[in-house]
Amino acid sequence: MEPERIVETNSAGEQRVGPVNAALTPRWAGPATFARLPRTDQVEHTDVAVVGVPFDSGVSYRSGARFGPNHVRESSRLLRPYNPAQNHSPFANLQVADAGDIVGNPFDIPEAIDSIESAAKELMGESTKVVAIGGDHTIALPLLRAAHSRHGKVALLHFDAHLDTWDTYFGAEYTHGTPFRRAFEEGIIDTDAVMHVGTRGPLYGTQDLEDDARFGFEIVSSADVMRSGVDAVVAALRERVGDRPLYISLDIDVLDPAHAPGTGTPEAGGITSREVLEILRGLRGLDVVACDVVEVSPAYDHAELTGIAAAHVVYELISLISLGADAAADGPAYGISGTRYGAEK
């Protein structure tokens, strides 16, 4: 039996089908679509598609991120329609729906990459914005290719403990540690507008950093976030991206293992879930065209800590897309009184 859903009318007079009404159907009941939103086949059109990519054949350490999409969906049951930090209702403004999963061949990485790229292009074909839940970070490359096919070279903000610009593992060019080197080589990212956020931990040598700089990346480490603070980091990211079409890729291991134990390559000394959410909120008004949240490995999670953090990240990314590239002009921007939860108006 189909549960009753929240249906809202936006400022343009258009109706949007939202989550299941939690006052009528308890949150633990029913299918676990993301935030209990409708499926794409239950709505006439989709502005923002949340899609799972349960692929983890590119991992170099712990496996298990193939189970990430459904874990994040289960962890998203408590999300609510109104985002007070942005004073915005993303599910009322745009039609957001769960597009199910993109399937990739788990025994053939290049074939899987091609399948993911093709499916993502199809999803984006009618101006639909895509927020993907992985899966390992290998999936960022085909998603970037799909975004490039529609928007040209894109700016890239990469939240991660690691650079992911290495060359090969065991001679393999396509792994979860190589997607952004391949993206650079393929010319699909704007090298004047690429940045890592939250990196930390040991490297193989100084050549890693030299190569990374050659690809155009600037780095905001987790220590930079701690020392400089969220507002300074946001200002640097906004200056770097400007008005370019923006792809955001977030590996959940950007968070300290205390906040996200359920991941494949954890590193001590990460940023907090509060910091990453505040940084994302600070990107309000940028032209976000596609996103991914990857590397959630539920077998290593505890009490859904990682799944809940990832679900809230996806929610903030949807909010950014819903607010749109002109949000800063239409209303208060980040840091101005009235845009924060509990701030004076």
Disulfide bonds with the S-S distance in Angstrom:
none
